[in-house]
Amino acid sequence: MKFAVLDFETTGTQSVGEIIQVGLAIIEEDRSISRVYGSYVKPGTPIPPFITGLTGITDDDVKDAPELDEMMMELVPLLDDVVLVGHNVAFDFHFLQNALDRCGYLPFQGRILDTIDFLKICFPSLTSYQLGSVSAHFGVTHDRPHQADSDALATALVLLKCLEELYDLPLLTIQRLCELFTEEDSDLGWYFDGLLREREAETLQPEGDLTFYRQLALAVGDWNELAPPRDEHAENPLQNLSFTDYMDEVTKRLKDTLPQYESREAQDIMINEVMTALAEDKHLLIEAGTGTGKSLGYLLPAIYQSVRTNEKVMVSTHTINLQDQLRERDIPLLTQVVPFPFKAAIFKGRGHYLCLRKFEHKINKKDFISPREDALTAAQMIVWLTQSESGDDEELNLSGRGGDFWETVASDTDSCLGRSCPWFRKCYYHRAKHEAGIADVVITNHSKLFADVKAGHQLLPAYEHLVIDEAHHLEDVAGKHLGMHMKHFTVAHTLSRLYKDSRNGQLPTLRQMLQSSGSEEASEWSGVIDRIYPDLLTVKETWDLLSDKLFSLLPERSDAAAGEAGQLVMRLLPARKPKDWDELVALDNTMNLTLSEIIRKGDKMLNEMRDQEGQSSSDSLVTDISGLFKDLASIREQVRFFMGLNDENVVYWLEANGNYRSKSLQLYAVPVDVSTQLKELFFDKKKSIVLTSATLSVDKSFQFMIDNLGLNEAAEEGRLMTSLLPSPFKYREQALLVIPRDFPSVKGSVGDARFVDTLVQSLAEAAITTRGRMLVLFTSYKMLRQVYDPLKEALASQEITVLGQGVEGGSRSKLIRRFQDSAASVLLGTSSFWEGVDIPGEALTCLAIVRLPFQPPNHPLAEAKSELLQAQKKNPFMKLSVPQAVIRFKQGFGRLVRTAQDRGIVIVYDTRVIESHYGKYFLYSLPGPKMEHMLTDQMVPRIAEWLEDGGVS
């Protein structure tokens, strides 16, 4: 097999444009690269500045280049009898066929392969399949990205990496991959077919340390072989070791392991405060800014406490990101520096783990919705099984419809066969559960914490000590879990998994099985299934109709203050139900009765099947269907609770997206005040809870958090400690905050023409001074859109790229990666960019805050909380809006300085921080940057001067 790896640079997109450069790398049968051909091509049109910015190719470069037909005379002979390969090959193939056609050659008839497919299959855990980041990951020298010959060579080297990987996989895995692609007559199928024949001819097969079970090769063995971290009969390693001695030993080992390690005052204080709280059974609120090293600040005392007393310490984070960071970065370090063996386990929500039984069933039956995409996802997962110890979906890079595929193979309680499952000992979820059971410290997330409380503490191992990181999110998460939140899609998805049409769905599959068994009961059960179908259709039609009617209650225009694109929000008040609400309740009644009928018939049938021995092939199917019936029962209860609209202490609201209409409908019913529940469920029950975050205090006081989280009683009884740690950074030297005091102000959330023009001009000047490397935070998506186009235009001549959230497409993390990878760019973001974005070092020099981040006051939850405060004769603006906004403002500010070496500038365009009586709370809550206000036109010279002073150009 000889490969020709092709790459074109062109003046435009897929459908239009001219070739301006070609690169081709030839890979011989012995896998050596025998030739790299490259040439500029003279296009008939000028090269757009955007393309020059991307590729560095200018009109000058191509003015004396060969014309298209000259280049094709050299290229075509090289394409004789080869397999054509490209990175996202459809693009290059389209241009190749066009060029062949224009120059009078026959179309290319050979096989075509895409390195993106190979990368997905061979390296399912790569975070990005972009050529630049893949090359960097493999250490492939890719010296001129977006230049065709360099790209072609890099792609060829990447392809060779993939082929190497395929030769290291066990034969069984190759056989399974081959089966996946046999159905479709694709070039990928043809390639795997050839590979399998070649591999079967070899006498020695790589096995690695893999387990082979039921026709799958796994990296994971039986979980019951996992031993506890220490021998149970040995004496406790901390019996005679005081906390001080333990910390001395750890510090010594830290210095040996990390030569650059130096103890930080803030971290030392934190370690001692957390230890005191855990040892004396007190609760602790502790604010630890960026750079404190707070993960070690709570993990070191948690390990000591847990091992010493033999009681687990639970650690909970808000984001899965932080959980993964603890697993990948902090725990491996602690394993080296703690002077005795201990175990820290990660335990996520059940849906993050793969159910091997469902996966086996799905690939054996080829139960695929979109064959090409699903086969590719299944292939990724078959290879991933040979690498993964945890079976956790966060390790997988699933693109496109991969998420829908995952939902059908994720572990869940209702469809679990437990000990009678053939996969039980290999099960990833039970492994995680077992690990949590033998661990000293268990790291979970806020969602799982509340799910555990709702499930009567059946999900997590028992614990008395809890550390809550990212604690400023606790109240939000508590509300969502202690209330209800349901999406249109969840209902539709559950219904279509049961029955999509007479051939697709779990019930039709069961019916086909029964048909083939031919027994008397089987035909009776088939009849029951036939009677359930029309009921399911009734539920689907009723739900669609109810969703449409609920959606039509939403105000037409998207709320100008909404943070994200196209979000529509509407609150429903128990006392003032919308007109014609009775019609909607009638629909809910129909749905409720029909669902009850389905569940009654279905459960009766499934119980009869279970009682009958010998239904083994349908066992797992019966379990899955029974799980889906349980889902239907919970949907029935939730919709009924929402439509009842009868609890005065609950806020009911609808949300949807204007573009996707009723398909995107979400129903929320959240308690107005969760402080009492938090107090009863957590603070009264547990011995010690430590809450930490970079943003817990407002104007140096914790009162806002104490009120909202239900800690007042603990404070009165002297059971609550609070601590505001000093910042480890020298903010006066590292950060300059400037406020243009004559800047125009805004009414509402849409800027008038003068405001937008002034803002665009000011942002453009600042961006030129800082060479891009700028993050601009907006509070409304509308204003972001207003600024995006004119700013892009203003910076185009300076070769500074502008990236906009919701404008570019792509996820938040993809945008951040693009921002970090490009030399000079400005990133515009709304609500989700205010926190959790970590861009250390040079990539971010300037942070612009357009408006103070007040929550839209008309958001249903904010509105209800305000009403509650008013009823208590308190001022909602000062008690709720300001503190919430200050916390978000501090979060936003925290994006700038991430290390002791970072220097940067913050521009606050909202003059309320110096003009209003509450502005001081914002500025005083920051960790002490240098603050200056001046006229708008003095700002850029001041920024330039400040950057130069620091020896930073």
C-alpha positions, 0 to 999 in steps of 0.5 A: 500500500502506497500512500500519497498525503495531500494538502492544498492551501486555497483562497476560500472555503470548500465550495469556492476558491483557488488553489494557492499552494500544494503539498504532497508527501509519498509514503512507500510500502515500507513506511518510509517517506520517499518524497515531499513535493511542494509548490506555490500556484498562481491563483486568478484572484488576490489572496484575502487578508484572512487567508494571508493571516492564517497561512502567511502566504502573500500575493507576492509569494504567488505572483511568479508561481506556476499556473494551475495546469503546469503544477498539475502536470507535475502532480498527476503522475505522483497520484498514480496507484496510491491511496490518497490521504488528507487531514479532513480529506474531503476538503482537499479531495474537492479541490483536487477533483475540480483541478483535474476537471479544469485541466482535462484529466480524468477524475481520481478513482482510487481509495481515499482515507482521512487521518482524522478518522485514524486519529479518532480510532487510534487515539480516542483520548486526544483533546483535539484533532487539529493538525497543529495540536496533534503534531505538538502532542506527538512531538512531530516537527511542524515548522510552518503550520498552514503551509501546504508542504509542511502540513502534508509532511506533518500529516504523513508523520501523524498517519505513520504514528496511527499505523504504528499504534494499529500494529500494537493493538491485539488481533482481537481488537483489529477483528472487532474494528474490522467487523464494525466497518464491514457493512458499509462499503467504505474505504475505511472498511477496505483498509481494516479488511486488508490490515486484518488479513495482514495481521492474521498472517503474523505468527507473533501477536502483541498481547500487552497486559490486557484481559481478554473477555467475551470478545473484547480486549480490556486494560482493566482486570477484576476490581475485587482484586484491588487491595486497600491502601494499608494492611488492616492489621498493621499499626496506624502509621500516624499513631505516634506522628503529630500533624507538625511532624507529618507536615515537616516530612511532607515539606521535605519530600516536596522540596526533593520532588519539586526543586522549585517548591517554596512554602507559601504563607497563605498555603501554610495558614490554610493547611493549619486552619483546615486541620483545626476545623477537621480535628475540632469538628468545626465548619470553616469558610476559607477564601483562598485566592489564585496561587494559594495552592488550595488543593494541597491546602485541603488535601494534606490535612484531609489525608492526615485526618482520614488515616489517623481516625480511620474515617473517610473525608469527602471532597467535592468540586463543582466542575469535572475539570477540577476533579480531573485536575486533582486526579492527574496533577495533585494526587500523583504528587501527593502519592510521592510526598506523603510518607505512608501509603494512602488512597484517594479515589475519584467517584463521579455520577454514574452516567460517566461510566461505561456499561460494558454489557450495554456496549457489548450488546450495541456493537454485536447487534450494530444497533446504530442510528447513523451507521457511519458516525456510530461505527466510528464512535464504537471503533474509538471505544473499542480501542479505548477499552485497551487503554482505560482503567476507569471507563470514564467518558471524560477520557474520550473525545467524542465529537458530533453525535458521540454524546447521543451514542454515549447515552445509550451505553452509559451505566445507570441504576435502573438497568443494572443487573448487579451481581448477575451481570456477566461483566460485574467484576469488570464493571467500571462503575462498581470498580469506582464504587469499590475504590471509593469504599477502600479509599481514605479521601473520596473526590466527588462533585456537588451534583453527586453530593446532592444526588446521594442525599436524595437517594437516602445516602445510598450512592456515596460511602458514609462520611462525617467530614466534607471539604467543598471546593468551588463553594460559591456554586453550592447554593445554585447546585443545591437549588437545582437538585433539591428542586426539579429541572427537566428538558424536553429532550429527556422525555423525547429521548426516553420515549424514542429509546423505548419505541422509535418505529416498529423496527427501532427501539427496545420494545420492538427488539424485545418483540422480535425476540419473542416472535422467534421463541414461538411459545404461548406466553411469548405471543401473549406478551407480543400482544401486550407490547402491541397495545403499549405502542399506541399509548407511547405515541399518545404520550409523545404527541401530548408531550410535544403539544404541551411543550409547544403550548408552554413554549408559546407562553414565552415572550417573543423577543429574547431578553436583552439581558440574557447572557447567552445567545437566544435564551428565552426565560419566563417565570410562572406564578402560582398566584397568577396562572397564565390564562388557559392554564387549565387546557395545559393541565388537561394535557398533563392529565392525559399524559399522566393517565397514559403513562400510568397505563403504560407502566402498569402493563409494562411492569406486569409483563416484565415481572412475568418474564422475570419469573420465567426462567430461561429468558437469558438472551432477553435478560439484559433487554428486560432490565433496560426496558424496566429502567426506561419504565422507571424513567417514565415514572419519574417524568410523570411525577416531575411534570405533574409537580411542575404543572401543579404550580402550587408551592409558594416556596418554589420558583417555577420557570421555563427556559428555551432557545429562540432558535430551537423553539420547543425542542429546547424547552426546559422546566425548572422548579427550584426552592427560593431559599435552600439555606434551611435545607443545607443546614438540616442536610449538611451543617447539622448532620456532619461533624465538619465541613470546610468550604473554600473558593477564591470568592466567598467574601464581599468587602472582606466579610463572609456574611453573604455566604453565611446567610445564603448557606444556612450557617448562621446558627453554627456561627452563633454556637461558635462552630464556624471558623472563617479565614481570609487568606493573604494573596501570594501575589504582589498585585500592586506590581503585577496588575494595573486596573484602569477606569476611563472615568469619562466613558459613556454609560449604558441604560439596559443591556444594549449599547447605543451607537455612541457607546458601541463606537467608543468601546470598539475604538478603545478596545481596538487601541488597547488590543494593538498596544497589548498585541491581542492577548486580550479577553473581553467579558460581556454580561449580555450576548447582544452587546457582544454581537454589537461589538464583534463585527466592527472590532474584527474590522478595526483589527484586521489590518493589524493581523489581530484575530477576533474570536467571539463566543457563540459567533464562531461556533465550537465549544468554550474549551475549543475557543480558549484553545484557539485563543491560546494557540494564535499569536495575537487574538482578542476573545469576546466571552459572556457569562460562562467565561467569567470563571474557570478559564485558566490562561496562564502566562503570556497568552493573556495580558489584558482583561476588559470588563465591559459592564459590572456582572449584575445578574439580570434582575428579571431572572425568575430566581433572582426575582423571587429572592428579591421578593423574599428579602423585601418581605423581610424588610431587607434591601434586595439590591444591597443584600443580593444583587451587589454581593452576587455581582461582586463575587462574579467580578472577583471571578472575572478579575481572577482570570488575569494573574494566574502565576507569580510571573504574570503581569497584566492590565484590567480595564473596567469600562463601567464607570459605576465602580467610581460613581455609585455608592456601591462601587467601592464594594467591587474595588475593595473586594479585589486583592489589591491591584494598582488602581487608577482612573483617567480620561479615556484618551489617556488610557492607552499611553498609560497602559503602554508605559506600564507594560514597558516599566515591567520590562514587558514590551 
